């Protein structure tokens, strides 16, 4: 191959030199037009001689090229024949059982002389413990089918190949989870089975060869302690039969039409609050269903108003199967988080902020997060600075959806809330001179800036961090909102109840005294303090987890949790391997 490339390069070189000779001829002709033909040829001939020598060199090695091409063709044919033979052998061992990655498996087992790979039962158990939790998360539909095949297969080699097929899929997932976590772990997954990277394959093969398969598999497991506790709870709670995965995910009120009404009826029937004769095919929330819901609510200490809100859904959806599914998808999310030793952690659906320093919780605070239609994103960033007395430049969406409708009713709203309307030249515009009725954010040619202090949207503090969505933490003047249980109320940013305490901690670590902070606050002057120690900030979304053996669940405020359809897995057989 090297010689082929060398000859090809020589041909290219010859072509390049020939081009130079032509250019030389043209230049010589133009510059020495008065010279004789003989003199001109003397000028060009040295270049032509180089070309001739290059061509001779190419011709001299041409026979060697032909031999190498022939040898390469023979090698290629032999490799193709060996690959086909390996695939045929693999198909014989599988006896018609489908696999996802036939060619890769054939190559893998041919290299292992078609001996079993999963002979180390510690490695097999470690893999299946991670894999079962992933299957129950609902991220990958094909993973459930793969596990079902494994659970029903007794043949040693056939089962071994199925384990490897599943492992290829899982290795791809683990390699790419951090990059695609927002897509895979929230709402509809969109996950597609694929082979891992070539490096991942080679590392796995080397682990097999070196007898380190168990260590290689165990290294894939997340180190987050809450992931470990949650995953362990799933594994020890596996029943022989997983049962139904029906859940109600929408808020339902009497008279509403929704596909979730059928699921509501099924759950109430399964819990004995609705007659078995009731037809669960109707998608209208009628009187008979209303009576059953009120009975269920009264029995479970809920307000018996017939409205299937977040609290009722949380209790209604609680059964073993659904708990396992919910715990499993949240385990995947927990696996992406570090252990809580340093930094700011905000769990969006619990509306709570936790600030850790050297492994100790130094501050816990309520927060307000984005509405369902303006969701706070799951993200990682790092604090850059604290702004005391921050002004607020209203984003386009806020102008369109919040501010313009209010100003249409009362233009004095601009003055009362401390806004200044600024045009492209930096001039202040009188709100009464604007045609608000025909104004939208799209054709709004101004900037809206709110002065700090008083009713400022950002309150007294803004905690900045890099974000593509312009998300940050901040104070708020509307302290009364923190008394509400449902605090999905903002436009996406996170409002912090104990913002003054958080600012005091961060500013204090950067040399600010309490007296200095209070003086700056009183001045109403916008002051920014860069942070020498930039704390990591994690905005995450976890609705179920295990702590000290106890399961904690909270409402799925954005509807990110998924349910997994019932699969034909022999859970009894799987449990015997796992535990």
Secondary structure as UniProt FT lines:
FT   HELIX           2..31
FT   TURN            33..34
FT   HELIX           37..94
FT   TURN            95..96
FT   HELIX           102..111
FT   TURN            112..114
FT   HELIX           121..137
FT   HELIX           141..152
FT   HELIX           156..184
FT   HELIX           198..209
FT   TURN            210..211
FT   HELIX           213..218
FT   TURN            219..220
FT   HELIX           225..236
FT   TURN            254..255
FT   HELIX           260..270
FT   TURN            271..272
FT   TURN            276..277
FT   TURN            280..281
FT   HELIX           287..299
FT   TURN            300..301
FT   HELIX           310..316
FT   HELIX           320..334
FT   TURN            335..336
FT   STRAND          343..347
FT   HELIX           348..350
FT   STRAND          352..357
FT   TURN            358..359
FT   STRAND          360..370
FT   HELIX           372..374
FT   STRAND          379..388
FT   STRAND          392..393
FT   HELIX           396..398
FT   HELIX           399..403
FT   HELIX           404..409
FT   TURN            411..412
FT   HELIX           413..416
FT   TURN            417..418
FT   STRAND          419..422
FT   TURN            424..425
FT   STRAND          428..429
FT   HELIX           431..433
FT   HELIX           436..438
FT   TURN            442..443
FT   STRAND          447..450
FT   TURN            454..455
FT   TURN            457..460
FT   STRAND          461..465
FT   TURN            468..469
FT   STRAND          473..474
FT   HELIX           479..483
FT   STRAND          488..490
FT   STRAND          494..496
FT   TURN            497..498
FT   HELIX           499..508
FT   TURN            509..511
FT   HELIX           514..523
FT   STRAND          527..530
FT   STRAND          536..540
FT   STRAND          544..547
FT   TURN            548..549
FT   STRAND          550..553
FT   TURN            557..558
FT   HELIX           571..578
//
